[in-house]
Amino acid sequence: MAYQSLQEFIQRLDKAGELRRITQQVDPYLEITEIADRVMKMPGGGPALLFENVKGSKFPLAINLMGSRKRMSWALGVDDLEEVADEIGALTKLPANMPAGLMGKLQLLPQLASLGAISPKLVSPVTAPCQEVVKLGKDANLDELPILTCWPDDGGPFITLPLVFTKDEGTGKRNVGMYRIQKFGPHETGMHWQRHKVGSRHYANFEAKGRDIPVAIVLGGDPALTYAATAPLPDEIDEMVFAGFLRKKAVELVKCKTIDMEVPVDADFVIEGYVAPHERRREGPFGDHTGYYSLADDYPVFKVTAITHRRNAVYPCTIVGPPPMEDKYLGLATERLFLPLARLMVPEIIDYHLPSEGAFHNLALIRIKKRYPGHAFKVMHALWGLGQMMFTKCIVVVDEDVDVQNPGEVIWRTFANIDPERDITFVKGPLDVLDHASPLMAFGSKMGVDATRKWADEGFTREWPEVLTMTPEVKQRVDKLWKSLGIS
């Protein structure tokens, strides 16, 4: 299903008992973070929160809306994430060449028709809820928004769930990414364009020609839009097309008031502006998803030209810090939805898991069906060459009988199976800009661990023992006895 607004999603959570409304006044400076952090660390991720009385702002603030598997699934319009993964898996099985004959083509029509209906559509500004209120120039004041200051040593308040819209200078191709937006003042922010991101590349192309790059920062709307901005899509796939696929309905776009950009009509807020060439300002430090402060550095500066919003706008946000946080479930969605695509590129993968405790890019647990000597090392190197998997600091590969969704089992099997000198390999390559441990920014070493059972043709000549298991017959007998034993 497609949500017509963020409020519609919030109403669904409210009716299902998944939302807590907070009516007493709360402070966006540190206080909301402390409340949200405690809630996010509750079993199951805690409830979604709607703060209706935020100090210094007339807008309510929503947080932890996607902070459980159930709510993350609902945000994408399904009961469980595996439904979307199955749809993506079915699309990856479409034949490379269209089948011959009319009947063969007709068999593909349902799948192909669903793809044809998801391209974004431009609509008239008269019908755009995101432009019900329009403020231009100096009236476009960021001070009106309840922007959080999250952690005591943060460089300032920053927008935590922004959808940043840019276009390529040459082709006009759109990109929507999620980059940290530090508020410098009522009309200026930082633009945390990390060097590996598409938005940074778009800016570099404009900057090389001495031109301002138009930028729109979108907040809210259908939560599928927000997820799409975080998804590690190939550069060739438009995030708004992907959002249309997720919501089974094309994203409707409207032209901005002051810049050449189109944005979703159902957004809650749109901050329009531009980033000038060759201007940098110190941004950060900020508490980050690694659980540490990311270091301060110089980044481009965004200038606000307009702010438009719904009359009943809700300010959506999140916080990041020591896991688990709400981003655990955004990461879970990416893990499940992109497994079919990972299998398409590395077909020996049965399953994988990116534990939130590993900050997603610090640790990947990979389950394979081992077919030949050195197979685990082949998989590691294939993954390090696959999109944003290049940032993964440690990859652990296990056999097909290990449940990678159970990190405790992986730890047991890994440290029982490895000989460190034989089974650990180190490589060098790009790292996430937020990695504070590497000797150089965005470049350092990565580790691969082959925790699979070793074979004779890998040089292992000793006997390899079996894992302890009880016989099925005894298990069945005890199953029948269990209730009578009085053990709860």
C-alpha positions in Angstrom: 0.0 0.0 0.0 1.0 3.6 -0.5 0.6 6.1 2.3 -0.7 9.5 1.2 1.1 11.2 4.0 3.3 10.6 7.0 0.3 11.4 9.1 -1.5 8.4 7.6 1.3 6.1 8.6 1.3 7.6 12.1 -2.5 7.1 12.4 -2.0 3.4 11.5 0.6 3.0 14.2 -1.7 4.8 16.7 -4.6 2.5 15.9 -2.4 -0.5 16.3 -1.1 0.6 19.7 2.4 1.1 18.3 2.5 4.9 19.1 2.9 6.9 22.3 1.9 10.5 22.2 3.9 12.8 24.5 1.9 15.9 25.5 4.2 17.5 28.0 6.9 19.9 26.7 10.3 18.4 25.8 13.5 20.0 24.8 15.1 19.2 21.4 18.5 20.0 23.0 19.6 16.5 24.3 16.4 15.7 26.1 14.5 14.1 23.2 17.6 12.1 22.4 17.8 10.7 26.0 14.1 9.8 25.9 14.3 8.2 22.5 17.5 6.3 23.3 15.9 4.7 26.3 12.9 3.7 24.2 14.9 2.3 21.3 16.9 0.1 23.7 13.7 -1.5 25.0 13.0 -5.2 23.9 11.7 -5.2 20.4 12.7 -1.6 19.8 10.1 0.2 21.9 7.1 2.2 20.6 7.1 5.0 18.1 6.9 8.4 19.8 5.1 11.6 18.8 6.2 14.6 20.8 3.3 17.1 20.5 4.8 20.0 22.5 8.4 20.6 21.5 10.1 23.6 23.1 10.7 26.4 20.6 8.6 25.0 17.7 5.0 24.7 16.8 5.5 21.5 14.9 5.1 18.0 16.5 8.1 15.7 16.2 7.9 12.0 15.4 10.8 9.6 16.1 11.3 5.8 16.1 8.5 5.4 13.6 10.4 2.5 11.9 12.0 1.2 15.1 10.8 -2.4 15.0 10.6 -5.1 12.4 6.8 -4.8 12.3 6.8 -1.0 11.9 9.6 -1.2 9.3 7.6 -3.7 7.3 4.4 -1.6 7.6 6.4 1.5 6.4 7.0 -0.4 3.2 3.3 -1.4 2.9 3.7 -5.1 3.8 3.3 -7.4 6.8 6.9 -8.6 6.7 10.0 -7.5 4.8 10.4 -10.9 3.2 7.4 -10.2 1.0 9.3 -7.4 -0.7 12.5 -9.5 -0.8 10.4 -12.2 -2.6 9.2 -9.7 -5.2 12.7 -8.5 -5.8 13.9 -12.1 -6.1 11.2 -12.8 -8.7 12.3 -9.8 -10.8 15.9 -11.0 -10.7 14.7 -14.2 -12.3 13.3 -12.4 -15.4 15.0 -13.8 -18.5 17.9 -11.7 -19.9 16.2 -12.1 -23.4 12.5 -11.8 -23.9 11.0 -15.3 -24.6 10.2 -16.0 -28.2 6.6 -16.3 -29.3 3.4 -14.5 -28.1 2.6 -16.9 -25.4 6.0 -16.6 -23.8 5.8 -12.8 -23.8 2.2 -12.9 -22.3 3.5 -14.9 -19.3 5.8 -12.0 -18.4 3.1 -9.3 -18.7 2.0 -9.1 -15.0 5.6 -8.5 -13.8 6.5 -6.1 -16.6 3.2 -4.2 -16.1 4.0 -3.7 -12.4 7.3 -2.1 -13.4 5.8 0.2 -15.9 3.5 1.9 -13.3 6.1 3.0 -10.9 7.9 5.9 -12.7 7.5 9.2 -11.0 4.9 11.6 -12.3 4.9 15.4 -12.4 1.7 17.1 -11.2 0.4 20.6 -10.9 1.5 22.6 -7.9 -2.2 23.3 -7.1 -2.4 19.7 -5.9 0.8 19.7 -3.8 0.2 19.4 0.0 3.9 20.0 0.5 3.4 23.6 -0.8 0.3 24.5 1.3 2.6 27.0 3.2 5.3 28.8 1.2 8.0 30.9 2.8 10.6 32.6 0.7 14.0 34.4 1.3 14.5 35.6 4.9 11.1 34.3 5.9 12.3 30.8 5.2 13.7 30.3 8.7 15.2 27.0 10.0 14.7 28.2 13.6 11.0 27.3 13.3 11.8 23.6 12.9 12.4 21.4 16.0 15.9 20.3 14.8 17.6 18.1 17.4 20.9 18.5 19.1 21.5 14.9 20.0 24.8 14.5 22.0 26.7 16.8 24.4 29.7 17.3 22.2 27.9 17.7 18.9 28.9 20.6 16.7 25.3 21.8 16.7 21.8 20.8 15.8 21.3 18.7 12.7 18.6 17.3 10.5 18.7 13.5 10.9 16.3 12.2 8.3 16.8 14.4 5.2 16.1 13.3 1.7 18.6 15.3 -0.3 17.6 15.8 -4.0 20.3 16.7 -6.6 20.7 16.3 -10.3 23.7 15.5 -12.4 25.0 18.6 -14.2 25.4 16.9 -17.5 22.6 14.3 -17.8 20.0 15.8 -15.4 19.7 12.4 -13.7 18.2 12.7 -10.2 19.8 11.3 -7.0 18.2 11.2 -3.6 20.6 10.5 -0.7 20.6 10.9 3.1 23.4 13.1 4.3 23.8 14.9 7.6 22.6 18.5 7.6 24.1 20.6 10.3 22.2 23.8 11.0 24.7 26.7 11.0 22.0 29.4 11.3 18.4 30.3 10.3 19.4 30.3 6.6 22.5 28.1 6.2 23.5 24.5 6.9 26.3 22.1 6.3 26.1 19.5 3.6 27.8 16.3 4.7 28.6 15.0 1.2 31.0 12.1 1.8 33.4 11.6 -1.1 31.9 8.2 -2.1 28.4 9.4 -2.4 26.6 10.4 -5.6 25.5 13.8 -4.2 29.2 14.6 -3.7 29.9 13.7 -7.3 27.1 15.8 -8.6 28.4 18.8 -6.6 32.0 18.2 -7.9 30.7 18.5 -11.5 28.9 21.8 -10.8 31.9 23.1 -8.8 34.3 22.3 -11.6 32.3 24.8 -13.7 32.0 27.4 -11.0 28.3 26.9 -10.7 25.9 26.7 -7.8 24.2 23.3 -7.5 20.4 23.4 -6.7 19.5 21.2 -3.8 16.2 20.3 -2.2 16.0 18.8 1.3 12.8 16.8 1.8 11.3 15.6 5.1 8.5 13.2 5.7 5.8 12.0 3.3 5.3 8.3 2.7 7.9 6.5 4.8 8.9 4.4 1.7 10.5 7.6 0.4 12.7 7.9 3.4 13.8 4.3 3.2 14.5 4.6 -0.5 16.9 7.5 0.2 18.9 5.2 2.5 19.0 2.1 0.2 22.3 1.2 -1.4 21.0 1.3 -4.9 23.2 1.1 -8.0 23.8 4.6 -9.5 21.6 3.8 -12.5 18.5 3.3 -10.4 16.4 6.4 -9.4 15.5 6.3 -5.8 12.0 7.6 -6.6 11.5 4.7 -9.1 12.5 2.4 -6.3 10.1 4.1 -3.9 7.4 3.6 -6.5 8.2 -0.1 -6.6 8.0 -0.4 -2.9 4.7 1.5 -2.5 3.1 -0.1 -5.7 2.3 3.4 -6.9 4.2 6.1 -8.7 5.7 8.9 -6.6 4.0 12.2 -7.6 6.4 15.1 -7.9 5.9 18.9 -8.0 8.3 21.6 -9.1 10.1 23.5 -6.4 9.3 27.3 -6.0 12.8 28.7 -6.3 15.1 26.0 -7.8 15.0 23.6 -10.7 14.1 20.4 -8.8 11.0 18.2 -8.5 10.1 16.8 -5.0 7.3 14.5 -3.7 4.0 16.2 -3.3 3.2 14.4 -0.1 6.3 15.6 1.8 5.9 17.4 5.1 8.7 19.9 4.6 10.8 20.9 1.6 13.8 23.1 2.2 15.0 24.6 -1.1 18.3 26.2 -1.8 21.7 25.8 -3.4 25.4 24.9 -2.5 27.9 27.4 -3.9 31.2 26.2 -5.4 34.5 26.4 -3.4 32.9 27.3 0.0 33.6 25.1 3.0 32.9 25.3 6.7 33.8 23.2 9.7 31.1 20.6 10.3 30.8 18.3 13.3 31.8 16.5 15.4 28.7 14.4 15.7 27.7 11.3 17.6 27.2 8.8 14.9 25.9 5.3 14.3 29.2 3.8 15.2 28.6 4.8 18.8 31.5 7.3 18.7 31.8 10.9 17.7 32.7 11.3 14.0 35.4 13.8 13.6 34.9 17.4 12.5 35.9 18.3 9.0 35.2 21.0 6.3 32.2 20.4 4.1 30.2 22.5 1.6 27.6 25.0 2.7 23.9 24.9 1.8 22.0 28.3 1.5 18.2 28.3 2.0 16.0 30.0 -0.5 12.6 28.7 0.5 10.8 26.5 2.9 7.5 24.9 2.0 5.4 22.6 4.1 2.0 21.1 4.9 -0.3 23.0 7.2 -0.4 20.1 9.5 3.3 19.1 9.0 5.0 16.6 11.3 8.8 16.9 11.7 10.3 13.3 11.3 13.7 12.5 12.8 15.8 9.8 14.3 18.9 9.5 16.4 22.0 7.5 15.9 24.5 6.3 18.5 25.5 3.2 20.4 23.3 0.3 19.1 20.6 -0.8 19.0 18.9 2.3 17.6 16.1 2.8 15.1 18.6 2.4 12.3 18.9 -1.2 13.2 15.6 -1.8 11.4 16.4 0.4 8.5 19.6 -1.8 8.2 17.5 -4.9 8.6 15.3 -3.8 5.7 18.3 -3.3 3.5 19.7 -6.7 4.5 16.6 -8.6 3.6 15.6 -6.6 0.5 19.0 -6.6 -1.1 19.8 -10.3 -0.5 18.3 -11.3 -3.8 20.5 -8.8 -5.6 23.6 -9.9 -3.7 22.8 -13.5 -4.7 22.5 -12.3 -8.3 26.1 -11.1 -8.2 27.5 -13.8 -5.8 25.1 -16.8 -6.3 26.8 -19.0 -3.7 25.4 -16.8 -0.9 22.6 -18.6 1.0 22.0 -15.8 3.5 23.9 -13.0 5.2 23.5 -10.8 8.3 24.8 -7.3 9.1 24.5 -7.1 12.9 23.6 -3.6 14.2 26.3 -4.1 16.8 28.7 -4.0 13.9 27.4 -0.7 12.7 26.3 -2.5 9.5 29.5 -1.8 7.6 31.9 -3.1 10.2 30.8 -6.8 10.2 29.1 -9.0 7.6 28.3 -12.7 8.4 28.0 -14.7 5.2 26.5 -18.2 4.8 27.6 -20.2 1.8 27.4 -23.7 0.3 31.1 -24.4 -0.1 32.0 -26.1 -3.4 35.7 -25.8 -3.8 39.0 -25.0 -2.0 39.3 -21.3 -1.2 35.6 -20.7 -1.9 35.2 -18.5 1.2 38.0 -16.2 0.1 36.4 -15.9 -3.4 33.2 -14.7 -1.8 34.9 -12.2 0.4 36.7 -10.5 -2.5 33.5 -10.6 -4.6 31.6 -8.7 -1.8 34.3 -6.1 -1.3 33.9 -5.3 -5.0 30.1 -4.9 -4.7 28.8 -1.4 -4.2 28.7 -0.2 -0.6 29.9 -3.6 0.6 33.3 -2.1 -0.2 33.1 -0.4 3.2 32.8 -3.7 5.1 35.7 -4.0 7.6 35.3 -7.6 8.5 33.6 -10.4 6.6 33.1 -13.8 8.2 32.2 -16.7 6.0 30.5 -19.8 7.4 29.1 -23.1 6.1 25.5 -23.7 5.0 24.6 -25.4 8.3 25.3 -22.2 10.4 22.5 -19.7 11.1 24.0 -16.3 10.4 20.9 -14.6 11.9 22.1 -16.0 15.3 25.4 -14.1 16.0 26.0 -16.3 19.1 26.1 -19.4 16.9 28.4 -17.7 14.4 30.8 -16.7 17.2 30.8 -20.3 18.6 31.4 -21.9 15.2 33.9 -19.3 14.0 36.2 -19.5 16.9 36.0 -23.2 17.1 36.8 -23.6 13.4 39.6 -21.1 12.6 43.3 -21.3 12.8 44.1 -17.6 12.8 47.2 -17.8 10.7 45.6 -19.9 8.1 42.1 -18.6 7.9 42.4 -14.8 8.3 43.3 -12.6 5.3 43.9 -8.8 5.2 43.3 -6.5 2.2 43.4 -2.7 1.7 40.8 -0.6 0.2 38.2 2.2 0.7 36.5 2.6 4.1 33.6 4.6 5.3 34.5 8.3 5.9 33.1 7.9 9.4 35.6 5.2 10.4 37.7 6.8 13.1 40.2 3.9 13.5 41.8 3.8 10.0 45.2 5.4 9.7 44.0 7.5 6.8 40.5 9.0 6.2 38.4 6.6 4.0 41.3 4.2 3.3 42.6 1.3 5.3 42.7 -2.4 5.9 39.9 -5.0 5.9 39.8 -8.5 7.3 38.3 -11.7 6.0 37.7 -14.8 8.2 37.2 -18.2 6.6 35.3 -20.1 9.3 34.2 -22.9 7.0 35.1 -26.5 7.6 38.6 -27.2 6.1 39.1 -29.8 3.4 42.1 -32.0 2.6 42.7 -30.2 -0.7 43.0 -27.0 1.4 45.9 -28.6 3.2 44.0 -29.9 6.3 45.0 -33.5 6.9 43.6 -34.1 10.4 40.1 -35.5 11.1 37.4 -32.8 11.4 34.9 -33.6 14.2 31.1 -33.4 13.8 28.9 -30.9 15.7 27.1 -32.4 18.7 23.4 -33.2 18.0 20.9 -35.4 19.7 19.1 -38.2 17.7 15.7 -37.3 16.3 14.1 -40.3 18.1 15.2 -39.0 21.5 14.0 -35.5 20.7 10.6 -36.8 19.8 10.3 -38.9 23.0 11.2 -35.9 25.1 8.8 -33.7 23.2 6.0 -36.0 24.3 7.2 -36.1 27.9 7.8 -32.4 28.2 4.5 -31.2 29.6 4.4 -34.0 32.2 7.9 -33.0 33.5 6.6 -29.8 35.0 9.3 -27.6 33.6 8.0 -24.3 32.4 
